[in-house]
Amino acid sequence: MRYEQYLNEVKNIIDFKEKTYDHLDINLRDSLTSGDLGIYGQSIDSQLYSILSVLPNNEIVEYDLTDVFFGGWLDISRVKSIDYEKIIILTEGKTDVEFISKSIEKLFPYLKDYYHFIDFDEYKVESSASALVKLVISFAAAKVKHPIIALFDNDTAGLKEMKKLSSKISR
């Protein structure tokens, strides 16, 4: 088997979302679909390199570390010392900030330090769906590198402004 054949099979399996857990390793494709896209004995770094090399450059890759985190495999004090950029969550108003931040604090307390919200009171930030669009456009114009999440209300104004923002960004 050539490495190129392996990469081609991995790419096809990913493209067609073909993944099973049957352990009938009759041929390369069956072996890959039943074995997390790896070959028995292949190192995890080689496997990840191979999988990532066949994905488009703009593909979003998520790596779920929940089992590692909750399985006790991490030293929490070391995790907390890692330098990271907080995710900025932009909302239409201060009530949204209050509800979302409190929800994160209650449901996922270990994640609360990874998010930052706009302080509407201290800085007198305008609060509305159209103001949120202006804010997102300002962040984009300033080429802010922080990860940003903009949350619109699921009402007429929110949906209208979100559509307006989508049309401006997709140009």
Summary of the structure (lengths in Angstrom):
residues: 171
radius of gyration: 21.9
end to end distance: 44.6
largest distance: 65.3
contacts: 374
relative contact order: 0.09
helix: 53%
strand: 6%
